[in-house]
Each structure stands twice: as structure tokens, then as C-alpha cells.
Amino acid sequence: MRRRRDRHLRVWVGGPVGLVVALGWGIVLAQEMPPGERVLHRYLDAEQLRALSEEGAGVAGGSSGPTRGALASPWSAGSQPSLSVEPGRQEWVWTDQGPVGPEGVEYPHGGLDPRVGSAELDANTDRVNALDYQASFEPSVVPWKRGVVHDAVLRTDAGDYRTRLGGAQRRKVAIGGGLGANEDRFWGSFLVRMERGRVHPVPSVAPEQRVLQVLSEPPVPVEVLRDGAGNFYVSAAYDGVVRVNMELGVDRFYFDGVLDPQIGWEQFDSPELRLPDQQARQVAGRVLGARGITRQMTPRQALDALVGYYRDFEGKPFPEDAVQGDRYEAITTLQVGVCRHRALAFLVSAGALGFESRFVYNEAHAFAEVRWPGQGWRRIDLGGAADGFNYQNMGSNNVHEGGSRDGFPQPQRYLDEIVAFDPGTSSASALGDGGPMPMEPERAAPRDVSMPSGRGGEMPEPPRGAGQDPLTTSPLREGSEELETRTEPVITITDATGEVFRGQPLAVRGRVVAGEVGRVEVLLVPVGARAFERAVSLGQAEVSAEGGFDGEWIVPPQVGLGRWELKARSAPGQPRGAR
């Protein structure tokens, strides 16, 4: 497989030690990590991530240092993701029924379409080995991407509980405006297989995010919609694959805002409205009353007590003698379960007190949201754990730090599972879910993206002649007038090996297209960087009489997570016109 020589090769630097060079039609790829290689825990420590990012950046460095709400990133300040319709090797394609992936997508809880997906309180309360997480935003909100949001819970006569979408009505979202003083900026990038007359669910950062602009390739008009639970969708009068980039403004209150303690119960709805099922309210009232969590407390005291209690759960096997009976009562009383058990049981308890709350999940994690009167929605993480975490489709080193001011009780079990970072092997980490194990690649049955069934799918071929990548230097072709009149050498990379790892050799070939160059330097350059700023040098090579060069160099271990391009330039120190 080869990329055209008139385009720079795009590479992905992944963790724990992976760097992947994408050739052919795939551009940016993420690492794959063996299960159990690193332990994932309940709480993402943004300050530790910041320290590791800065320490691990090495010669690559950062563009302008960390900013509020984001770590240093190889992307240029204010830049948007590439508009290329070429998917990364592990990037999902979003359809009208949820995503499909190149190696299959193991849908959790019934799917990643909020209209049909669901979660239930099951007895699989033990932690699992490894999970996959698909990055969709820059900066990344790992692991709190909003994939599916449900605002209602149903109880069966057998004592089982299941979430569902109550506010299903969709409304158009206004597009435009600038970033607010109390907002953080995000870019979302989604590869969508559009179908006329259909809406396609896409992940979101927050329920009240503002859409500042929408860009697409091909440049077709794209409509953004939102339902009553805060799920987002896109739609276009077009049939085919479209890259949709959305610039978002998100109020920081959602991540770690301070809740007003003066808010009284009169500003909340009645429990009958928030949890209509009478039997569920009765069970929840009995469970919470036994723990002293009632409306005799102030709303803030009651919410603190709820969060502290559910954070003190433990991921372990469900007792066999507790399988029968009301599942919510058993799980809450025994304090067993991973993230989805905690968040769903929390939804029942919160509704029984009159809190308006939501259950949110993605392919790797589940958490809760609570609306605080006069202030808005607030994300609340309750924990959950897995032994391994595969971070796919990572856009850059940028990890959003929102949530550093948690403000809720953190019992010892919660603190005991804070991520333990190892700078030598890891540059990022996140929460895990106790949900289904991801499909092993060799067992994933590929299906075409057009198939309505949910599990898997091969990547669709990108349209021929699809849009140019704005982060890639414009191609200069041999024989062109512009090329002949240039005074600076023009050097291109023509080929590279497939997959390599940091600390391992990378073989590169290239050619001097124009100019007299005797020796070239091959470098890794952050995608979006100007010229060769923040570049990491791999090494130098002699240019043959025919203009070709090749070499094999060790990829520096300090290269950070992110998207990079392979570029070459005239080696420093040689005279002009040298051959």
C-alpha cells in the first residue's frame, strides 16, 4: 500500500507505545493495547494527564502551553479537524442506526442509537478486562463522551429496570455565534453515511452545547437536531459519506460548576413527575430511607449523600442469593456494580427524590447528569472500572480537564481507584465500564455499512475526488509552472512501512521533486503545524543522483500521543545547490 507522493504521509502516535503509519486510504490510526496491560479506574485525574502530556512531549513540545479546559495540543490554536472523507483505520462511520467500524462495533446495552438502545440493571456486576473508546472530540472528553442519553426508567413486575428515551421529539438547533466568556471550545468530527430523509445520531459533549459552525466535505448543507434528552443528530439531503465538523461552545458549569446550596425543594419537581412508576418510588423510598437520604435534607445535602453512596460501590460478582427480587434494591443495598449499574440505580434514586436526572452511556462508560435549577445540567461521574482501555481514533494530545473541581464526596473506594499513570508506558488513560467485552478483531463479522443490522461493518469507500485536507500542504505536481518557478527545494515522502512502535525502526522513502539537494532530513511534524515547527527529527539520508532517498530510523520514545505528518527538508548545514 502506498500514498501518493504529492501528499505528506499522515501518522498517528498512540499509547502505550504505539505509532501507526497509515498508507492507502486510511489516514489517522489509534493504538491497540493487549488486555490487562494497564489498569483503568474510576476517576480521570486531569492534572496527572497534564503533567504526563508536558513531560512526554519531549522535543515535540506544545504549541502555546496548556489553556483553560485543554492540555497542550499539536493542533494549531483555533484550527479545525481535517475535512478529509478518508477515515482513520479505527474510525467509526455513523449511520442512521448508529455507528459501524472497520473491525466491528460491539454495541453496549442494545446499541448506540438513543432511539432504540437501552441499559438494564443486570447481574453482571464484576469488572471486565478491556474496553474500546472512540474519540470524537478535540479536546477529548475521554471517557465522558455523550453517546446515548436516556431520561426515563421503566420497572417490570419482575423487579427489573431499563432505561429509555422519554423526550424523543427532535428540534432544529440554531447554528452560529461566538464563544462565550464562560465556555470552552470543542471540535467534533464525524464521518456520516448520509441518507436523504433520515437523521443520524452523533455523540455530544453536553446537553446544552451551542453549535457555533458546521463544516462538511462534500460541502452539502447539514442540519443539526436535538431531542428532549439532549441527544444530537445530523441530517442532509444527500446520499453518501460526509465528513461533518462541528465547532461547539460548552458552558463550563456542566463539567465542574459549583451548585448553589441555597436552592430549596420548592424549585424541584415532585417525585411523582420524575419517577412516575409508583412501585419503583415505593422501593426507592424504602431503600433511601434506610440510609437516611430523604427530602428532610436540603437538596444539595441529599445529592451529596447520593453521589457519595453510589461512588462507594465495588465492581465484584453479584451474590447468587440476591438474583431474585427487585434488582435496584439489591444492587443499591449491596453496593455492587460497575458504572452502568451505579448510574442507572442513581437515576431511580434521584427520581424518587424529585431530581431531574439522566443516564448517559457510550461504548466504554456510563455516568449521570442532574439539572440544578437556575444553573443548568451538571455531569456527575459515579465511577466504574475495567482492566484495560483501547483509545481509538485519538485526534491529538489534547484532553479536556473539565471536572477537576469535582465538589462531591469521594469515599476511599473511589480514591483507591484513581488512575495510576506510568510515564514510561502511558500518555493517557480513562474510565472503564463493566459492560460487554469488545469483539475480538478476528471474530468480528464484517458487514457493509449500508446494512441496517447493528454489529459491525466494513468502512465504505470514500467518494472519488473527495475534498482536500486543509491541514495538508497543497500538492505540487511535477511539470507544473508553480513547481518550475520555485526557488526552494520540493521534497516529498513516497512510502513508509506499515505499523511500528515508539522505540522501533521506521523505514521511509522519498524523492526530491525540484531543487538541488544532497542530503535530506526526515521529520515528524504535528498535523496543522506551520512548516516544521515543533518537529521531531528522525534522521538524515543521502540523495541519489536520480533524486531518491531512503533510510530507517528509530522512532523517538518521547514522541507524544497525537496526529503527525512525515515530512522531509534539506538537511541543515549544507550549501544551497548541493547535490
Secondary structure as GFF3:
##gff-version 3
##sequence-region A 1 579
A	DSSP	beta_strand	9	13	.	.	.	ID=ss1
A	DSSP	beta_strand	18	21	.	.	.	ID=ss2
A	DSSP	alpha_helix	46	56	.	.	.	ID=ss3
A	DSSP	three_ten_helix	58	60	.	.	.	ID=ss4
A	DSSP	beta_strand	93	95	.	.	.	ID=ss5
A	DSSP	beta_strand	98	100	.	.	.	ID=ss6
A	DSSP	beta_strand	131	134	.	.	.	ID=ss7
A	DSSP	beta_strand	137	138	.	.	.	ID=ss8
A	DSSP	beta_strand	148	150	.	.	.	ID=ss9
A	DSSP	beta_strand	152	155	.	.	.	ID=ss10
A	DSSP	beta_strand	161	164	.	.	.	ID=ss11
A	DSSP	beta_strand	170	172	.	.	.	ID=ss12
A	DSSP	beta_strand	183	194	.	.	.	ID=ss13
A	DSSP	beta_strand	200	202	.	.	.	ID=ss14
A	DSSP	beta_strand	210	217	.	.	.	ID=ss15
A	DSSP	beta_strand	223	227	.	.	.	ID=ss16
A	DSSP	beta_strand	232	235	.	.	.	ID=ss17
A	DSSP	beta_strand	240	251	.	.	.	ID=ss18
A	DSSP	alpha_helix	253	256	.	.	.	ID=ss19
A	DSSP	three_ten_helix	265	267	.	.	.	ID=ss20
A	DSSP	alpha_helix	271	274	.	.	.	ID=ss21
A	DSSP	alpha_helix	278	289	.	.	.	ID=ss22
A	DSSP	alpha_helix	299	310	.	.	.	ID=ss23
A	DSSP	three_ten_helix	320	322	.	.	.	ID=ss24
A	DSSP	alpha_helix	327	334	.	.	.	ID=ss25
A	DSSP	alpha_helix	339	353	.	.	.	ID=ss26
A	DSSP	beta_strand	357	361	.	.	.	ID=ss27
A	DSSP	beta_strand	366	372	.	.	.	ID=ss28
A	DSSP	beta_strand	376	380	.	.	.	ID=ss29
A	DSSP	beta_strand	389	392	.	.	.	ID=ss30
A	DSSP	alpha_helix	412	416	.	.	.	ID=ss31
A	DSSP	three_ten_helix	441	443	.	.	.	ID=ss32
A	DSSP	alpha_helix	481	485	.	.	.	ID=ss33
A	DSSP	beta_strand	490	496	.	.	.	ID=ss34
A	DSSP	beta_strand	499	501	.	.	.	ID=ss35
A	DSSP	beta_strand	505	514	.	.	.	ID=ss36
A	DSSP	beta_strand	519	526	.	.	.	ID=ss37
A	DSSP	beta_strand	536	542	.	.	.	ID=ss38
A	DSSP	beta_strand	548	554	.	.	.	ID=ss39
A	DSSP	beta_strand	562	570	.	.	.	ID=ss40
###
